[in-house]
């Protein structure tokens, strides 16, 4: 989610609003009602939004033509739709995972460790190839103290030892202490400190399960552990007012029972109950003084507004197939409504490597890359599975 042009833009795994209004992967809320975007888009839509040079961009799995990957899309407010945003990787199926902007550049990062950037007047160009010397996946970027901060799954960047998080100082990469013990998937600045969430259980040698903070010199935990069956637990960190909200897929935080959402005031956690039963909560944003965030339960998705109490603004007819986590280390899980359904998995050469009907899809023995899953029933949808580590 992101606020742009006094509207709340929402991206996710849906193709209709309220069952009947077609809107591929994105919609926006104008403070009164949800509005559709009009372009027909294939692929999987947005992963991140950013505002650069007064324009709204999104990075993700955009396909405006069948089998043509558009790495970046740009919002066309005059027509209420998305258009090609300046990076076209026809047929390469490169995975674009993160995007961030400062006053001079718009940066995007790929799952294979490439960072590209553009200026208002110049097209995208390669900025850094961080994968030299090792496997690198970048899942998140943020500007921290005027420097580009990258996070993901890596142990070195261009020969510099760093552990899953690093800063670019204009000349080389810098470590943040000894980093964190596993991948980072979300980050935010709150009360002048850098908060990160991911699958780690330790940061800078300090026990910190799935969330930690960096004060500029050292790491510390944030009020105790995040618990639950999900690898990451927290999917997004959203400042709103004086609070920092964590949303995701977790059942406990700071020693308290939780229902996928909690707020941190700098000293302790507070948990909440939702009006709907959700399986996972996704990204959020502050809009007109209220916290908004999305959630889904594999059959329907909701957008909530919170200002002392929760309000379900709208319902989305979600695409019924959910595979998580994706990307992963090769272990994927099907949503409940597709358990027992037969499927095939193909490699990039079109060769069948797996035929099964189990909910657990195990590609851990395969090489890193993109694989295609096709169900052997009336649903002929083809879904990409990305094995990154």
N, C-alpha and C positions, 0 to 999 in steps of 0.2 A: 504494500500500500504506500501511497505517497500523495501529498497535497500539492496541487498545481492549478493555477487559474481559479482559485477559490473553490476547487472541487476535490473530492476524495477519490482517487483512482485506485481500482481494485483489480488485481490479477490473480488467476487461479485456474483450477482444473474444472471448468464449466463451459457449456456452450449455449445455455439458455437462462433467462431470468424468469422466475415465477412460472416455470414449465412451458411457456408459450413464446416468450420474446427472445429471438435469436441474438446472441451476443458472444462472439468467440473469444474466450479466455480473459477478456477484460470488460469492465463496466466502470461507470463513475457515479458518485452520489453528489448531488448539488445542494444538499442541506434539506431537501424536501422529498426527492424521489430518486430511485435508481434509473440511470439512462444507459442505453446500449451503445456499443461501438459498431459501426456498420460494415467493416471489411470482413470478407470471408477469408479465414486464416487456417492453414493446416498446421501440423506440428503440435507443439505443446505450449506455445505462448510465452509469457514473461517469467523471468526469475528475479530480476531486479529492475528498479526504476531509478532515474537520476535526472536532475534539472541542470541544464548546461546552456549558457548563452541564451537564457530566457525560453528555451524549448524543453519539452519533456521527451526523454528517451527511455527505452526499455531494452534490456538484453535478455536473450533466452533462446528458445528453440522455435523461432519464428519461421514459418513457411508461407509465403504469399502465393507461390506457385507450387504445385505438387512436386516433391522431391527437389526443391530449391531452397537451401537454407539461407535465411537472412539473419545475420548475427545480431543486428541492432535495428530496432524500429523507432520511428519518430512520430509523435502525435500531431495529426493535422486537425486543429481545432475548427477550421472552417467547415470541414465535412464530417467531423465527429468520427474519425477512424484513424488507423495506424497505416503508415507508409514506410517504405524502405528507408533506413536511417544511416546509410553510408558504408555498410560493410556487408558484402555479399560473398558467401563461400559456397558457390554452386556445387552441390554433390559431395562436399568434403565432410559434412556432418560433424564439424567441429563443435564442441560443447562450450558455450559461453555462459559463465556462471556468475560473474560479479561485475559491478559497475559503480564508479564513484567519480565525482567531479569536484574540482576546485575552481578558482577564478580563471585559470589559464588553460586547463586541459580536462578532457573527458577520457577517463581510463576504463578499459574493460579487460577482464582476465578470462583465460580459457582453462578447461580442465587439464590440459597438458602443459601448463606452466608458462604460456605466452601472455605478456601484457602488452596491449596496444593502447595508443592514445591519439587524440586529435585536438586541434585548436579550432576556434570558430571559423577560421578561413582555410584550413588545410584538412585533407581527408585523414582517415586512420592510417597509422604507420606502426611498425613494430617498435616498441619502447624497450622492453627487456625480454630476453628468452631465458627465463629462470630455470629451465629444465636441464641446462647443460651441466653434466656431472652427476645427475641423479633424477629420480622420478619426482615430479612436482605436480600437485593439484592445488589450485587456488580457488577457495570457495567464498571468500569474503574479502572486501577491501574497505578502508575507511581513512579519512584524513585525520591524523593525530599530531597535534603540535606543529602543524604546517607541513608534515611529511606524509608520504604515502605509506600506509600500513597494510601489509598483505597477510592473510591468514589462510590456513588450509591443512594440507597433509604433506610435510616435507621435513628434511633434516639439514639440507644445504640449499642455498640459493647462489648460483653462479660461483660456487666454490667456497662461499662463506658459511661456516657452521651456524645454523639457526634452527630452532625447534618449533616448527609449525606456526610461527609468527615472526615478522621482521619489519623493519622500517627502512625506506630508501632515503638516504641523507643527501642525495644529489650527486654522489660519487660512488657509493657502494652500499651494501646492505648492512644493517645493524641489528644485533640481537636485543631482545628485551629480557635482560637477565638470562636465565637458562630456558626461557620459553615455557611451553606447556607440553604435557606428556602425550597428547594425541591431537586429532584434528580439531580445528575451530570452525564453526559454521555461522556464528552471529557475533556482532560487536556493536558497541555504542559508547558515546562519551556521556557520563553522568557525574555531576558534581566535580568536574575537571579531572576525573579518572577514567581510564579505559576499562570497560567491562567486556568480557568475552565469554561465550558459551560454546560448548562442543561436547565431544565424547571423552574428554580427558578426566583423569582422577587426581592429577597433581599439576601444580604450576609453580615454577621456580623453586622446586624442592619442598613446597608446602602442600599438604593434602587439600585438594579443592576439587570436589566431584561435580563436573559438568558446568560450573560457573566460577569465574575468578576475576580479580581486578588488579590493574597495574597502576601504581601511583606516580610513576615516573622513575622510580628507583628499585621497587621491589613488588613482588606478587603477594596476594593474600586471598583467603577464601571469602565468600560472601554469605555470611550467616549460616553456614552449614551446607550439607549435601543436597543435591537434587536426586530423587529416586524415581524408579519406574523401569519398564522393560525396554523403552526406546533407547537407541544408542546415544543420541544427542540429548534428548529430554527437552531442552529449550530450543525453540525454533526462531524466536525473535525477542529482542530486547527493545522496549519502547519507552522513552521518557514521556511523561504526561504530567503537567503541573510540577509538583515537588516530588513526585514518585517515579520509580523505575518499574515498569511492568515487564514480567516474563511470561510468555505464552508458548505453548508447545504440547508435548505429550509426556506428562509426568504426574505421578500420584503422591509425591511428597517433596517438601522443600523446607530446609531449616528445621527439621524435626517435626513439621506439621503435615497433616494430611492435606493434599491439594487436589484440585480438579482442573489441571492443565493451565491454570492462571494464578499468578500471585504478584504482589507489589512489594517493593523494597524502598524503605524511607531513609536508607543510609545506616540504619541500626538493626532493623528486624524486618521479617517477612510477614505479610498479611495474605491470607488465602480467601477465595471467593467461590460461590456456587453459581452455575449458569442456568438459564431457563430451559435449555435444551440439553439432551445428553449427547455430548460430542466425543468422538474418538481422538481427534487431534485438533489443536488450535494452531493457526498459521501466523502470518505476519500481521502487523498492526501499525497504526499511525495516530497522531493527535490531530484533530480537525475541529476548529471552532471551540477549543477548550474542552473537548470530550475525547476519550480514548475510543478508537474503533479497531476491531480485529475480526478476522475470519476464522471459521471452524467448520469441520465436516465430520460426518459419521459414515462415510463410504456410500451413502445413498442420496444424501442431501447436504448442501452447504449453507451456512448462515453467515451474515455479517452482523456483529453486535456493536452497539454504542454503549459506553459506560460513563456515567457522571453521577455517582452515588448509587445507581441501580443499573441493571442490564436491560437493554432494549434490543430485540431482534428486529433489524431494519427490513430485511428482505431475505427471501430464500432463493437459492440457485438450484437448478436441476444439474447435479454434478455428473460428470462422465463416470459411469459406474465402475470402470476398471481402475483399481488403485494398486500399485506395486511399490513396496517400500522396503528398505531405503533404496533410492535410485538417483544418483549412482551409489555403488556399494563396493565392498571387497569381493563381490561375486555371489553373496548370499542375498536373495531377493524373496519377499513374501507377498503372496496374492491376498487381496482383500477377501473377506468372508463370502461375498456373493459370487465369487468365481472359484471357490474351493471345490475340487472334484471335477472341474472342467478340463478336458484334454487340450493340450497345446503342443506346439513345436517351437524350438529355438534354433535360429540360423546364425551362422557367422557372417562376416563381411563378404565372403565368397559365395554366399547363398547355400552353403552346405548345412544340412540338418545335423546338429550336434546333440540334440536332446528332444525326446518325445515323452511326455509324462502328463499326469493329472494331479500331482501333489502341490500343495500350497507353497511349499518351500522349493525354490528354484536355486539349485546349487551350481554355480559356474566358477567356483573358487579355484578349480584346477585349470581354468582357461587363461589365455593371455589377456592383458588389459586391452580394452577397446569397446566398441559398440556392437551389441548383438540384437537381433530382432526376434520378438515373440509373436506368434500367431495362434489364435484359438481355433480349435477344430470343431466349430459349431457355426450357427448362423451369424455370430459376431465375427466378422473377418478382419477386425481392426488389427493393425500391426503396431506393436509398441516397442520402443527402443529401451534396451537395458544397457546401462553403462557400467562397466567394471573398471574402476580407477586404481585400485591398490590391492 
